[in-house]
């Protein structure tokens, strides 16, 4: 029998971080929005971001949904690990009382 260990705190942090990435994906259509060409360093960089933005819009929602799904999966995994741990502890406690 192997020992299964899961750091549910870390798994939950991962889920939270994925949610933040999802929020950024859905709230900022162009990573350069809000920056002037001077802030980006050169007008060509601004143009490259504009070109990138057109392509980004096509794929952003699909990527965002995959990130969101992964965030949900990691949250569910942490909940499942905690639930199993609680159930096993209760079962061991009950079994110990019967001896």
Beta strands, then each sheet from edge to edge (+ up, - down):
end
